[in-house]
Every structure is written in structure tokens, then in C-alpha cells.
Amino acid sequence: MLVLGTSVILFSSCKKDGTFPVTPVIEYESLIKYTSVSNNDSLELVFGFTDGDGDIGSPASNTSSRDIFIKLFEMVNGVFIEATLAAPLEYRMPYLEPAGNNNSLKGSVRINIDYNILKVNDTIRYELFIKDRADHQSNTITTGTIITRVE
């Protein structure tokens, strides 16, 4: 089970590159565990995206909107089961607006998740999807697995 701390979303490498469907498409890139000596381990989750009409992200003035939706799964008796969390794993993407004649966007998103592990040697993974401003929902991707702090 996880207790989540502060999360930060960083956006990188937004660029126009070809033409894509208006429904966002995401692709799993990596899930990296960072172990801290103070037991405040963290994960870096990276995924790529494309969007044909370039309506990704929420304006800064819209503080209640969320664009990234993540579910945590724990392995129990060899099967991944969705974990019950105190708060949903929902994040904001930066507001993006393409320039020029091509409205397509392509980029990568990095999400840093700080967490404290209640169970050691736990195997976890995530599933996630995004929504654009027109409420088009992307495909769902599944991350690789991570074994939590080993003690």
C-alpha cells in the first residue's frame, strides 16, 4: 500500500511532427524507482503522447481540472489488484497550444511520485490514460512493475 506525497508534472519536448488523430494517444516510456536513505522513495513515470488537434492540458486558471488519471495495482497472490487509495492519482498537464498551420502535438510527460511504503517487498504497477480539453480519452497504458523497498 502507498501513501502519496507531493507530485510534480514536468512537460518536455513538445513539437509539431506529422498529423495525428484528434483523440490523444499515449505510449509507456519508463518507470524508475529512486531509493532514499530517509525512506522517502520516489518514482519517475514517463510517457509519450500525440494529439492531432493540439488541445492538451488545462489553463492555469482552471485549478480543479485534471488531465492524467492513474490507477495503482498491487500484486496479491500472483495477481494484480487495484489498490484502494485515500486520494485519487490525478494530475494536471501544462496548457499546450500549437503554433502555425499544423495543430498536431507530440511530447513526453514526466510525473514524479513521492511515496512511503507501508509494505516492503511489494510488487506494484500503474495504469493510466489522459483526456484532452474536448474530453477525448486516450488509450490506457500499463507501466512496468516495481518492487518496493527491500528490507
C-alpha positions in Angstrom: 0.0 0.0 0.0 1.3 3.5 -0.7 0.9 6.9 0.9 1.5 9.5 -1.7 3.2 12.8 -1.1 3.7 15.8 -3.3 3.6 15.3 -7.1 5.1 17.4 -9.8 4.4 17.2 -13.6 7.1 18.3 -15.9 6.5 18.6 -19.7 9.2 18.3 -22.3 9.8 18.1 -26.0 6.6 19.5 -27.3 6.9 19.7 -31.1 4.9 19.5 -34.3 5.6 16.3 -36.1 3.2 14.9 -38.7 -0.5 14.5 -38.4 -2.1 12.5 -35.6 -5.7 11.5 -34.6 -7.7 14.1 -32.6 -8.0 11.6 -29.8 -4.8 11.6 -27.8 -2.6 8.5 -28.0 -0.1 7.7 -25.2 2.9 5.3 -25.0 4.6 4.0 -22.0 8.3 5.0 -21.8 9.6 4.2 -18.3 9.0 3.8 -14.6 12.1 4.4 -12.5 12.4 3.9 -8.7 14.7 6.2 -6.7 15.5 4.9 -3.2 16.3 7.4 -0.5 18.3 6.9 2.7 15.4 8.6 4.6 12.8 6.1 3.4 11.1 8.7 1.2 11.4 6.7 -2.0 10.0 8.2 -5.2 9.1 7.1 -8.7 9.5 8.8 -12.1 6.8 7.8 -14.6 7.4 8.9 -18.2 5.0 8.5 -21.1 4.8 10.0 -24.6 1.8 11.4 -26.2 0.4 12.6 -29.6 -2.7 14.7 -30.2 -3.9 15.7 -33.6 -5.8 18.9 -32.7 -3.4 20.1 -30.0 -5.9 20.6 -27.2 -3.8 19.1 -24.4 -3.6 20.5 -20.8 -5.6 22.8 -18.6 -5.2 26.6 -18.3 -3.6 27.6 -15.0 -6.8 29.5 -14.1 -8.7 26.1 -14.0 -7.3 24.7 -10.8 -9.9 21.9 -10.5 -9.3 20.3 -13.8 -7.2 17.1 -14.1 -5.9 15.6 -17.4 -3.9 12.5 -16.2 -5.7 9.6 -14.5 -3.6 6.9 -12.8 -4.6 3.7 -11.0 -2.2 1.8 -8.7 -2.1 -2.0 -8.7 -0.5 -4.3 -6.2 0.4 -7.9 -6.7 -1.6 -10.2 -4.3 -1.2 -13.9 -4.6 0.3 -13.6 -8.1 -2.5 -11.4 -9.5 -2.5 -7.6 -9.8 -5.4 -6.0 -7.8 -6.3 -2.3 -7.9 -5.2 -0.7 -4.7 -7.5 1.4 -2.6 -6.0 4.8 -2.0 -7.0 7.7 0.2 -6.9 10.1 -2.7 -7.1 9.5 -6.5 -4.0 9.8 -8.5 -5.0 12.6 -10.9 -2.6 15.2 -12.3 -2.6 18.3 -14.5 -0.8 18.6 -17.7 0.6 22.1 -18.7 -1.7 24.0 -21.1 -0.4 23.4 -24.6 -1.4 25.2 -27.8 0.2 24.5 -31.1 1.5 27.4 -33.3 1.3 27.5 -37.1 -0.8 25.6 -39.5 -0.2 22.1 -38.0 -2.2 21.6 -34.9 -0.6 18.2 -34.0 1.4 17.9 -30.8 3.9 15.3 -29.8 5.8 15.2 -26.5 6.7 13.4 -23.2 5.4 13.9 -19.7 7.3 13.1 -16.5 5.5 12.6 -13.3 7.4 12.4 -10.0 5.6 10.5 -7.3 6.9 10.6 -3.7 5.7 7.8 -1.5 6.3 6.0 1.7 5.9 2.2 1.6 3.8 0.5 4.2 4.7 -2.9 2.9 8.2 -3.9 1.9 8.9 -6.2 -1.0 5.6 -5.3 -2.6 5.2 -5.5 -6.4 3.3 -2.7 -8.0 2.4 -1.2 -11.4 0.3 1.6 -12.7 -2.3 2.0 -15.5 -3.1 5.5 -16.9 -4.9 7.5 -19.5 -5.2 11.1 -20.3 -8.0 13.4 -21.5 -7.7 16.4 -23.8 -9.8 19.6 -23.4 -12.5 18.2 -25.7 -12.8 15.3 -23.2 -11.4 12.8 -25.7 -9.9 9.9 -23.7 -6.7 8.3 -24.8 -5.8 4.7 -24.8 -4.8 3.1 -21.4 -1.2 2.1 -20.9 0.3 -0.2 -18.2 3.7 0.5 -16.8 6.4 -2.0 -16.0 6.5 -3.4 -12.5 8.4 -2.1 -9.5 9.4 -3.9 -6.3 9.1 -1.6 -3.4 11.8 -1.1 -0.8 13.5 -4.3 0.0 14.5 -4.7 3.7 
